[in-house]
Amino acid sequence: MCHACEMAVVWMTNQLAKNQTQDLIFKYINQLCDRIPSPMGESSVDCSRLASMPDVAFSIGGKQFVLTPEQYILKIGEGDATQCISGFTAMDIPRPRGPLW
């Protein structure tokens, strides 16, 4: 289990001991999970916010390449189980082949 997950479990245990409601605990955990990348480095986004997200443009060799949120956000699953994660991944490639991203 990742360090952040371990801390979240300890925090939830403490909140339950203080008689906090499950709904309140889940609300805080969901907010936390929306802000922390997964252990694999992916960042999740709220699927309902795709329409308000900006286009991302890259200039390569003088040519503009524009990606819409539908192109750079990956939808995984279906229905209520759908998750949206960023299609951008950080890579730390050392020299001589890097740095790359």
Secondary structure, 3 states (H helix, E strand, C coil): CCHHHHHHHHHHHHHHHCCCCHHHHHHHHHHHHHHCCCCCCCCEECHHHHHHCCCEEEEECCEEEEECHHHHEEEECCHHHCEEEECCCCCCCCCCCCCCC
